[in-house]
Amino acid sequence: MPDAASAERPTLHPESARAIGTRGVPATVQWSAMLHTVTDAAFLATILDHPDDDAPRLVYADWLDEQGEADRAEFVRLQVRAARMSPADPDRRAVLSRAEDLQRAHHVEWVNRLPQFDGVHWEVFDRGFISAVRFDHPDLFFAHAADVFGAAPVRELRLYQFYHTHATRLAGARHLRRIRTLDLNDGNKVANLGVESLMGSKHLANLTTLLLRGNSLGSAGVRAIAMSGYVRKLRHLRLDQNDLYDDGLRYIAESRALARLEQLDLDKTRTGDDGLRALARTAHLSSLKTLFLSNNLVTDEGLAALAGSPAMATLRALYLSRNAITNRGAAALAASAHLGGLELLHLRENRISDDGALALARSPHLGRLRELQIGDNRLISDLAGDALRGRFPSRVNLF
């Protein structure tokens, strides 16, 4: 028989104990005691109140073990562990694979424990809980948001059929405080008026990702984003397939509010050389790593300005396919010491031939490239192709 002292010792799983270990022994004992007194609803409330904290999730996994739900407990621990791992960790693939096996076996069961509404879809598990939800119509969001956000630590909100007339009401929804990703990609037409309403919402202060592909936006909508005081945590901004022209990129380049941007998608936005010149002059985008500019009006002049800008030294991926870039533009890229950190460079369907290809092959600055896409340009001879393959072996695609 265990004595009274041993019965009081913490019974936390080692991962749970490590997660709260920095809070001291009393905190560990307190969490351990919760295993015998707290209900499922109380755990959920704690997780909702502390969505970024792993400790409540891991202690909940211990509680699940005590309830005989070993698979769900393991799933929570595995997803939490994977979220903490570096992408280069050799054990990460095995951890993710085991978590995926558990999810395939139990997905329907676990999702069916959540409130069910026609047109509302629970979509992604993250750190053991549903984190993404999709609403197929504005009426569904306004009718069921309270129940949805009260049932899971939702961080990604995916919306459909939203127009500018719905955006004003959406801007006032307090549930937006919880989200990190607002997905209005496709199937929505919030337009400039809708974005202007949203950008006035104080509830967006925690937003890190804003997706607005194909929303009938113009430069006025981008101006509203760039001037908003509530998007200062934004890391990823997707504006592709909107007619923004050069003013859109100029507003972004001049914005202090968007200084933390890491990824900017301006594919198919009618952006041209003036926009790239504005970006080359930016004093704010010091964290930009990924820039999408394919399907635009970029020529050698704009690209030369960008390549010559010290502000682009943080770039790791640059997408420039389907523009009007010739050998001169390719040579400007090749000669740029500021772009020496590039790991991905896409130049498909431009007007580059042998001279541009050879300049890239001989560049002293592109040693970190892991992927060079240069197919469907003007005729690149076998000689130039061999030079590219010699420099970048399997990392270059000429087709």
C-alpha positions in Angstrom: 0.0 0.0 0.0 1.4 3.5 -0.9 1.7 5.8 2.1 0.0 9.2 2.3 3.1 11.0 1.4 3.6 9.1 -1.9 -0.1 9.6 -2.7 0.5 13.4 -2.6 3.5 13.3 -5.0 2.9 14.7 -8.5 1.7 12.1 -11.0 2.4 14.3 -14.0 3.8 12.8 -17.2 7.5 13.9 -17.6 6.6 16.2 -20.5 4.0 17.9 -18.4 6.3 18.3 -15.5 9.0 19.8 -17.8 6.5 22.2 -19.3 5.6 23.7 -15.9 9.0 23.0 -14.2 10.1 26.6 -14.5 7.2 27.6 -12.3 8.6 25.8 -9.3 7.6 22.7 -7.2 4.4 24.2 -5.7 3.1 24.9 -9.2 3.9 21.3 -10.2 2.1 19.9 -7.2 -0.9 22.2 -7.9 -1.2 21.0 -11.5 -0.9 17.4 -10.3 -3.7 17.9 -7.9 -5.9 19.1 -10.7 -5.8 15.7 -12.3 -8.1 14.4 -9.6 -10.4 17.3 -9.3 -10.9 19.1 -12.6 -13.4 18.3 -15.3 -13.0 18.2 -19.0 -14.9 21.6 -19.3 -12.5 23.2 -16.7 -9.5 22.0 -18.6 -10.9 23.5 -21.8 -11.6 26.8 -20.1 -8.0 27.0 -18.9 -6.7 26.1 -22.4 -8.9 28.8 -24.0 -7.7 31.4 -21.5 -4.0 30.4 -22.2 -3.9 29.3 -25.8 -0.2 29.8 -26.2 0.8 27.8 -23.1 1.6 24.2 -23.6 1.3 23.3 -19.9 -2.5 23.1 -19.7 -2.6 20.9 -22.8 0.0 18.5 -21.5 -1.7 18.3 -18.0 -5.0 17.7 -19.9 -3.2 14.8 -21.7 -2.3 13.3 -18.3 -6.0 13.6 -17.3 -7.0 11.9 -20.5 -4.7 9.0 -19.6 -6.5 8.7 -16.3 -9.8 8.6 -18.1 -8.6 5.7 -20.3 -8.1 7.8 -23.5 -4.5 6.9 -24.1 -4.6 7.6 -27.9 -5.9 11.1 -27.4 -3.4 11.8 -24.7 -0.5 10.6 -26.9 -1.8 12.7 -29.8 -1.8 15.9 -27.7 1.8 15.2 -26.5 3.0 14.4 -30.0 1.6 17.5 -31.6 2.9 19.7 -28.8 6.3 18.1 -29.1 6.3 18.5 -32.9 5.4 22.2 -32.6 8.5 22.7 -30.4 10.9 20.9 -32.7 13.1 22.4 -35.3 12.2 21.5 -38.9 15.7 20.0 -39.2 15.3 17.8 -36.1 15.8 14.2 -37.3 13.1 12.9 -35.0 10.4 15.3 -36.2 9.2 13.1 -39.1 8.6 10.1 -36.9 6.7 12.2 -34.4 4.5 13.7 -37.1 3.9 10.3 -38.7 2.7 8.8 -35.4 0.5 11.8 -34.7 -1.0 11.5 -38.2 -1.7 7.8 -37.7 -3.6 8.6 -34.5 -5.5 11.4 -36.2 -6.6 9.1 -39.1 -7.9 6.5 -36.6 -9.8 9.0 -34.4 -10.5 12.1 -36.5 -14.3 11.6 -36.9 -14.7 10.6 -33.2 -12.8 13.6 -31.9 -14.4 16.1 -34.2 -17.9 14.7 -33.4 -17.4 15.7 -29.8 -17.5 19.4 -30.9 -20.7 21.3 -31.6 -22.0 20.5 -35.1 -23.6 23.0 -37.4 -24.3 22.7 -41.1 -21.8 24.8 -43.1 -19.4 25.0 -40.2 -16.3 22.8 -40.6 -13.7 21.9 -38.0 -10.6 21.6 -40.1 -7.1 21.5 -38.5 -5.7 20.0 -35.3 -2.7 21.9 -33.8 -1.0 21.1 -30.5 -3.8 18.5 -29.8 -6.8 20.6 -30.4 -8.8 22.0 -33.4 -7.2 25.3 -34.4 -8.9 26.1 -37.7 -12.6 26.5 -38.5 -14.4 27.4 -41.7 -17.7 29.1 -42.1 -19.5 28.7 -45.4 -21.6 31.9 -45.1 -21.6 35.1 -43.0 -24.9 34.2 -41.4 -23.3 31.0 -40.0 -20.5 32.9 -38.5 -22.7 35.5 -36.8 -25.1 32.8 -35.5 -22.5 30.3 -34.2 -19.2 32.0 -33.5 -19.8 32.1 -29.8 -20.4 28.3 -29.6 -17.5 27.6 -31.9 -14.9 29.8 -30.1 -16.2 28.4 -26.8 -15.5 24.8 -27.9 -11.9 25.0 -29.2 -8.8 27.2 -29.1 -9.4 28.5 -32.6 -6.5 30.5 -34.0 -7.3 30.4 -37.8 -10.6 31.6 -39.1 -11.6 30.7 -42.7 -14.6 32.6 -44.2 -16.6 32.4 -47.4 -19.1 34.6 -49.2 -18.1 37.6 -47.2 -18.7 41.0 -49.0 -18.0 44.5 -47.9 -21.4 44.7 -46.4 -20.5 41.9 -43.9 -17.1 43.3 -43.1 -18.3 46.1 -40.8 -20.1 43.6 -38.6 -17.2 41.2 -38.7 -14.9 44.0 -37.6 -16.8 44.3 -34.3 -16.7 40.6 -33.5 -14.7 40.1 -30.3 -13.8 36.6 -31.3 -11.3 38.0 -33.7 -9.1 38.7 -30.7 -8.3 35.0 -30.5 -7.3 34.4 -34.1 -3.8 34.6 -35.6 -4.8 33.8 -39.2 -7.8 35.5 -41.0 -8.4 33.6 -44.3 -10.5 35.5 -46.8 -8.9 33.9 -49.8 -11.2 33.2 -52.7 -15.0 33.0 -52.5 -15.1 36.5 -50.9 -15.3 40.0 -52.3 -14.6 42.3 -49.3 -13.2 44.9 -51.7 -11.7 48.2 -50.5 -14.7 49.2 -48.3 -14.6 45.9 -46.5 -10.9 46.0 -45.8 -11.1 49.6 -44.6 -13.8 48.5 -42.1 -11.7 45.5 -40.9 -8.5 47.6 -40.5 -10.3 49.8 -38.0 -10.9 46.8 -35.7 -9.0 46.7 -32.5 -9.9 43.0 -32.3 -7.2 42.2 -34.9 -4.3 43.2 -32.7 -3.0 39.6 -32.5 -3.3 38.8 -36.2 -0.1 37.4 -37.8 -1.5 36.2 -41.1 -3.9 38.0 -43.4 -5.1 36.3 -46.6 -7.0 38.3 -49.2 -6.4 36.7 -52.5 -8.9 37.6 -55.2 -11.0 40.0 -53.2 -11.5 42.8 -55.8 -9.1 45.0 -53.9 -7.4 48.1 -55.2 -4.6 50.2 -53.8 -7.1 51.9 -51.4 -7.5 48.6 -49.6 -3.8 48.2 -49.3 -3.5 51.7 -48.0 -5.9 50.8 -45.3 -3.8 47.8 -44.2 -0.6 49.8 -44.4 -2.0 52.6 -42.2 -3.8 50.4 -39.7 -2.7 50.6 -36.1 -3.9 47.1 -35.4 -1.8 44.9 -37.7 1.6 45.5 -36.2 2.1 41.8 -35.5 1.4 40.8 -39.1 4.0 38.4 -40.6 2.3 37.1 -43.7 0.2 39.2 -46.1 -1.4 37.6 -49.2 -2.8 40.1 -51.7 -2.4 38.1 -55.0 -5.0 38.3 -57.8 -6.1 41.9 -57.0 -5.5 44.9 -59.2 -3.2 46.9 -57.0 -0.8 48.4 -59.5 2.4 50.1 -58.2 0.6 52.1 -55.5 -0.2 49.0 -53.5 3.5 48.0 -53.1 4.4 51.6 -52.5 2.0 51.8 -49.5 3.4 48.6 -48.1 7.0 49.7 -48.6 6.3 53.0 -46.7 4.4 51.4 -43.8 5.8 51.3 -40.3 2.9 49.1 -39.3 4.0 46.3 -41.6 7.7 46.4 -40.4 7.5 42.7 -39.2 6.3 41.3 -42.5 8.2 38.1 -43.5 6.1 37.0 -46.4 4.4 39.2 -49.0 2.4 37.8 -51.9 1.8 40.2 -54.8 1.4 37.6 -57.7 -0.8 38.9 -60.5 -1.5 42.3 -59.0 -0.3 44.5 -62.0 2.7 45.5 -60.1 5.5 47.1 -62.2 8.8 48.9 -62.0 7.6 51.8 -59.9 6.4 49.5 -57.2 9.8 47.7 -57.1 11.6 51.0 -56.9 9.5 51.9 -53.9 10.3 48.6 -52.3 14.0 49.1 -53.0 13.8 52.3 -51.0 12.0 50.9 -48.0 13.3 51.7 -44.6 10.9 49.4 -42.8 10.6 45.9 -44.2 13.7 44.6 -42.5 12.3 41.1 -41.9 11.1 40.3 -45.4 12.1 36.8 -46.4 9.7 35.7 -49.1 8.4 37.9 -52.0 6.0 36.7 -54.7 5.9 38.9 -57.8 5.1 36.5 -60.6 2.5 37.3 -63.3 3.2 41.0 -63.2 4.7 43.9 -65.2 8.2 43.8 -63.9 11.0 44.7 -66.4 14.8 44.9 -66.1 14.7 48.5 -64.7 12.6 47.6 -61.7 14.5 44.4 -61.1 17.8 46.2 -61.2 16.6 48.7 -58.6 15.5 45.8 -56.3 18.7 43.9 -56.8 20.7 46.9 -55.9 18.9 47.6 -52.6 20.6 46.7 -49.3 17.0 46.5 -47.9 16.6 43.1 -49.8 19.4 41.4 -47.9 17.0 39.4 -45.8 15.3 37.8 -48.8 15.5 34.0 -49.0 12.8 33.4 -51.7 12.1 35.5 -54.8 9.4 34.6 -57.3 9.5 36.5 -60.6 8.0 34.1 -63.2 5.9 35.4 -66.1 7.2 38.9 -66.2 9.2 40.8 -68.9 12.7 40.2 -67.5 15.6 39.8 -70.1 19.3 39.0 -69.8 19.9 42.4 -68.3 17.6 41.7 -65.4 19.1 38.3 -64.9 22.6 39.8 -64.9 21.5 42.4 -62.2 20.3 39.5 -60.0 23.6 37.6 -60.5 25.7 40.7 -59.7 23.8 41.6 -56.5 25.7 41.0 -53.2 22.5 42.0 -51.4 20.7 38.8 -52.7 23.4 36.5 -51.6 21.1 34.9 -49.1 18.6 33.7 -51.7 17.6 30.0 -51.5 14.8 30.0 -54.0 14.7 31.9 -57.3 11.9 31.5 -59.8 12.4 33.1 -63.3 10.2 30.9 -65.5 8.5 32.3 -68.6 10.5 35.5 -69.0 12.8 36.6 -71.9 16.1 35.2 -70.6 18.5 33.5 -73.0 22.1 32.4 -72.9 23.7 35.6 -71.6 21.4 35.8 -68.7 21.7 32.1 -67.9 25.5 32.3 -68.0 25.5 35.3 -65.7 23.5 33.3 -63.2 25.8 30.3 -63.5 28.9 32.5 -62.9 27.4 34.6 -60.1 29.7 34.8 -57.1 26.7 35.6 -54.9 24.2 32.7 -55.4 25.9 30.0 -53.6 23.0 29.4 -51.2 20.5 28.6 -53.9 18.6 25.4 -53.3 16.2 25.9 -56.2 16.5 27.8 -59.5 13.5 27.7 -61.9 14.4 29.1 -65.3 12.4 27.0 -67.7 10.2 28.3 -70.6 12.4 31.3 -71.4 13.9 32.2 -74.7 16.1 29.5 -76.1 18.8 28.6 -73.6 21.5 26.5 -75.4 22.9 23.2 -74.2 26.1 25.1 -73.4 24.4 27.6 -71.1 22.3 24.8 -69.7 25.4 22.8 -68.9 26.9 25.8 -67.2 23.8 26.1 -65.0 23.8 22.4 -64.2 27.5 22.6 -63.4 26.9 25.4 -60.9 23.6 24.2 -59.4 23.4 20.4 -60.3 20.0 19.1 -59.4 18.9 22.4 -58.0 18.2 24.0 -61.4 15.1 23.3 -63.5 15.4 24.2 -67.2 12.1 22.9 -68.4 
